Amino acid sequence: MTKLILLRHCQAEGNLKRFFQGKIDSDITPHGRAQIGATAELLSAEPIDVFYTSSLTRAQKSTDGINVYHEVPVITDDRLAEIDAGKWEGKFLTDIEKEYPEQFDNWHHHPEIFAAPDGESMAQVYTRVKAALDDIIKENKNKTVCIVSHGCAIKCMMCYLHGWNIENIANVPLGTNMSINVVRFEDDKKPEIIMENFTDHLQMV
């Protein structure tokens, strides 16, 4: 059996201050560190064999904080990075809503057709994370793999793991910081989703 544990990174400055982070390398917050601690403790007994993460600080620090209980290899793969939001990068969400009302509405209500101005479309993110997942699964058969990534990227991953194409991505909820998804594969059978956007471990943080 192959198991994937997909984690959204902890709270970072953009999440706290409500600006669009995308490819911006913002640092984590004190609350984010507490989220890491709670998640690390929950997963401490999980037999994780390897971590995969993007190179952004908020994902790297989340990975390192959980890996203290495992001390296993960490592989950086920027196909797991957040959406490149182009002109939205660093802008407050309230300003984006005013300046780009149609695209902002697509982001929330029609993500399958969303395209960031001078950045990536949701379909492009779906394509790159799908390729990353295919490689990770192929290279880690019968292992437990923890993937630490970003909200939009994980939304696309879960859409793919549900067996859906990009047209169905609106059916996938956006997980909060440090939410947990667990998917397992028995031989060549289709993915079985065991847990989606689990956050009970964060209730006391």
N, C-alpha and C positions, 0 to 999 in steps of 0.2 A: 504494500500500500504506500502510495505517495501522498503526503499531506502538505498543503500550502496554508500558511498563516499570513494573512494580509493585514497590515497595520497602517493606519494613517498616522503620520508624525504627530508629535505633541503640539500643544499650543505654542505658536511663535508670534513675533511682534505684529505681523500682519493680521493674524486672527484676532488678537487683542484690540488693535487700533482700527480694525475694519478697513484696511486697504488691501488691494489685490496684490498678492505676493508673486504668483507665477514663478518666473525664473529668478526673482530677487532673492538673494541669499540672506534673509533676515534671521536673527538669532532667536533662540527659544526664551520663554518667559519663566519666572519662578513657578507659576502655576503649571507650566509645561513640564518642569522638572518633577513636580509632584505627580503628574500624570504618568511620567516615565516610571517612577518608583512603584506606583500601584500596578502598572502593567507588567513590569519586570517581576514583581513578586507573584503575580497571577501565573505567569508563564515560566516560573523558575523550575518547575518539575517537568516541563515539556521537553522531550528529547530532541531539541533543535540541532540539526546537523550543519546548517549554513545559513547565513543572512545575505540577502540581496537588498541594495538600497541605491537611491540616487546620490549624487555628490553634494547636494544642497545641505547646508549646516543643520537645518531643522530635522532632516531625515537621518543624517549621520549621527547626531547626538542622541536621537531616539534609539537608533540601533545600538550604539555603544552602551547606553544605559541598560538596555535589556540583556545585552551580551555578557554583562558581568557575571551572570549566573551560568553561562555556557562556555565562554571563551572558545568559540568556534570561528572559522574563517568568515570574513565579511567581503563580499564582492560588490563593487560599485558598477552600476549599469545605468547610464543616463537615459536609456529608453524608459526608465521608471520615473523620470522627472515630471514635474508639474507642467501643465499647459503653458506654452509661451503666449502670454496675453498681449504682446505687442504694445499698443498705445495705452492699454489699461494698466500696465505694470506700474505699481507704486501709487496709483490713484485711489482715493477713498471711494468706497462703494456708493455713497450718496452722490458724489460728483459724477461717477460713471453713469448712474441712473439718469441724471439730468442731461449729460452730454451725448449719451448713446442710448436713447430710450428703446429703439427697436432691437438692437443687439442685446441690451440688458434684459429685455423681455424674453428673447430667445434663450439666453443663458439660463433663466429660471423655468421657462415653460415649454421651450422647443429646443432642448439641447442638441438634438440630432442634426439640426441645421445651423447651430451656432458656429461662428467663426470670429476669432478675436481680430480686431483691426491691426493689420501689419503683424499678426501673430499666427497661431495655429487654429485650425478648426477642430471641433470635437472629433470628427471623423479621422483626422490625422493622428490625434492622440490615441484613439481606439486602435488604429492600425499598428502604431509603434509598440504599445503595451501588449497587444496580442502577440506580436513577434517575440517580444521579450519573454512572455509567459510560455510560449511554445518551446523556446530554447531552454528555459529554466526547468520545465517539466521533463524535457528530453534528457537533460544532463544530470538529473537528480532523482532517478527512478528509485522508489522504495526508501526515500529519505523524507525527513521533515524539514521543510524550507520556510523560513520567515522572510517575508518581503515587506520592507518598510518604505512607504511611498507617500503619495499626496492625494488630496481629495478627489480632484477631477480624474487623475490617473487611475485610482482605485475604482471609482465609479465605472470607468471604461473596462477595467479588468473584470469586475463582477458582472457586467453586462455580457462580456464574452464567456465567462465561466457559467453563466446561466444558459448559454447556448443561443443567445440572441445577437442579432446584428445591431448596427448603430441606430437603426430606426426605432428600436425598443428601449433606448437608454433612459428615457423619461421614467420608465418603470423601476429604475434602480435608485434608491435613496442615497443622498450624499451623507456619508458617515461623519461623525464629529471627530475631533482630534483624539487620537489614541483609541479609536474604536477598532474592534477585532472582527475579522472575517476568517472562517476556517472552511477549507474545501479539500476533499480527499478524492483520490482516484484508485480504483481497484483494477489493476492490470490495464487493459485498454478500454475500459468502460467510460462512459461519459462522467464528467465531474459531479460529485455529490456535495451540495452545499450544506454544511453542518451548522454553521453559525454565520449570521450576517449583522454587521453593525452592533456588536455586543458592547455594552458600556457599563454593566453593573459594577465592575471593579472601580469605576470612577466616581461612584455616588458619594463617597466620603472624602473626595479630594477637593 
